[in-house]
Amino acid sequence: MSPDTVPNPDYIHRTGAPPGFKPVHLVIGAVIFVVWFGVLAFVMTHGRNQPSSVDVYSQLPAGFTGALEAKGVIYQGLSPVDAGTEQQALAHLPALGADNGGKPLVFRTSFTLDRGAGKPGTATPALMVVIPDPQGTDVHVDFVDPTSYRPLESVEYGGAGSSSSP
């Protein structure tokens, strides 16, 4: 036999299962495939068309952000606080009982004062206490230090009382 007639092993293609393959491997692969797409389907459809469980922005009075910006106060991001933090913030505010009688809302945020110079200042972390009046005309906002509960800024807007004080 001449060397030209010997088939080249690169051109020999095996048919069938690879060496070491067992039928259980096919079953395991099918299970992984089904579980993967099951988890993917669950994640993609979970929570669809349902309102967010923490929608803090809808609790604010209408026109809240614009009214604060008109007073030179810009806040960034809101997140809810636990009941203990809320009680601590409300307990440290001066003359809270003399406010407009609305139910206070307390959020964790950061705020910037933008007065006169036109350039935003440094963002200050704070608890924002919003007290809308029951009629929805006046709103009192206090920014409180989140560790010492010391008042940082106070803003009122709407109706008769439109003032701001540090």
C-alpha positions in Angstrom: 0.0 0.0 0.0 1.4 3.3 -1.0 1.4 6.3 1.4 -0.9 8.2 -0.9 -3.7 5.7 -0.5 -3.7 5.9 3.3 -6.6 8.2 4.4 -5.7 11.3 6.2 -7.0 11.1 9.8 -8.0 14.8 9.7 -10.7 14.0 7.2 -12.2 11.2 9.3 -15.3 12.5 11.1 -16.8 10.6 13.9 -20.5 10.1 14.0 -22.6 9.7 17.1 -21.9 10.7 20.7 -18.6 12.1 21.8 -16.3 9.8 23.8 -17.4 9.6 27.5 -21.0 10.8 26.8 -23.7 9.2 28.8 -27.5 9.6 28.4 -27.7 11.2 31.9 -25.7 14.1 30.5 -28.5 14.9 28.1 -31.0 14.8 30.9 -28.9 17.2 33.0 -28.5 19.6 30.1 -32.2 19.6 29.5 -33.0 20.3 33.2 -30.5 23.2 33.3 -32.0 24.6 30.0 -35.6 24.5 31.4 -34.6 26.0 34.8 -32.6 28.8 33.2 -35.5 29.9 31.0 -38.0 29.4 33.8 -36.0 31.8 36.0 -35.6 34.2 33.2 -39.3 34.2 32.4 -40.1 34.7 36.1 -37.7 37.6 36.5 -38.9 39.3 33.3 -42.6 39.2 34.3 -42.4 39.6 38.0 -43.8 43.0 39.1 -45.0 43.9 35.7 -47.9 46.4 35.6 -47.7 46.8 39.4 -47.1 50.1 41.2 -43.8 50.5 43.0 -43.9 49.4 46.7 -42.0 52.6 47.6 -43.4 55.5 45.6 -42.4 58.4 47.8 -42.7 61.1 45.1 -46.5 60.5 44.9 -46.8 61.5 48.6 -45.5 65.0 48.0 -47.9 67.9 47.4 -48.5 69.0 43.8 -45.8 71.4 42.5 -43.5 70.6 45.4 -40.2 70.4 43.5 -40.9 73.6 41.5 -41.9 75.6 44.5 -38.7 74.6 46.4 -36.5 75.4 43.3 -38.2 78.9 43.2 -37.0 79.3 46.8 -33.5 78.3 45.9 -33.5 74.8 47.4 -32.8 71.8 45.2 -33.1 68.3 46.5 -31.8 65.1 45.0 -33.3 61.7 45.5 -35.8 60.6 48.1 -36.1 57.5 50.2 -38.3 56.5 53.0 -37.2 56.3 56.6 -38.1 53.9 59.4 -40.6 54.9 62.1 -37.8 55.5 64.7 -35.9 57.9 62.5 -39.2 59.7 61.7 -40.0 60.1 65.4 -36.5 61.4 66.2 -36.7 64.0 63.4 -40.1 65.2 64.5 -39.2 65.3 68.1 -36.2 67.6 67.5 -38.0 70.2 65.3 -38.8 73.4 67.0 -42.5 74.5 67.1 -43.8 71.6 65.1 -47.2 71.9 66.9 -47.6 75.5 65.7 -47.3 74.5 62.0 -50.2 74.1 59.6 -51.7 70.9 61.1 -50.9 68.5 58.2 -49.5 65.0 58.6 -45.7 65.3 58.4 -43.8 63.3 55.8 -40.2 62.4 56.5 -37.7 61.4 53.7 -33.9 60.9 53.5 -32.4 63.1 50.8 -29.7 65.6 50.0 -30.2 69.2 49.3 -28.4 72.2 47.8 -29.0 75.9 48.4 -28.8 78.0 45.2 -29.2 81.6 46.2 -28.0 84.7 44.5 -24.8 83.4 42.8 -26.6 81.1 40.4 -24.2 78.2 41.1 -25.4 75.3 43.1 -23.7 74.8 46.5 -22.5 71.6 48.1 -25.0 68.8 48.5 -25.8 68.3 52.2 -27.3 65.0 53.3 -30.5 65.6 55.3 -33.8 64.3 56.5 -36.6 66.3 54.7 -39.7 66.9 56.8 -42.6 68.0 54.7 -45.8 69.3 56.4 -48.6 70.2 54.0 -51.6 71.9 55.4 -54.9 69.8 55.2 -56.3 72.2 52.6 -53.3 71.8 50.4 -52.4 75.5 50.1 -49.4 76.0 52.4 -46.4 73.7 52.8 -43.7 73.9 55.5 -40.4 72.0 54.8 -37.6 71.5 57.2 -34.2 70.0 56.4 -32.7 68.3 59.4 -29.2 66.8 60.0 -29.6 63.0 59.9 -27.2 62.4 62.8 -27.8 65.3 65.3 -31.3 66.1 64.1 -30.3 69.8 64.2 -32.5 71.9 61.8 -30.4 73.0 58.8 -32.9 74.9 56.6 -36.6 75.8 56.8 -38.8 76.7 53.8 -42.5 77.7 53.5 -44.3 78.3 50.3 -47.9 78.8 49.1 -50.7 80.8 50.5 -49.9 83.7 52.8 -46.7 82.5 54.4 -43.9 82.5 51.9 -40.6 82.8 53.7 -37.3 81.0 54.0 -34.8 81.0 56.8 -31.5 79.1 57.5 
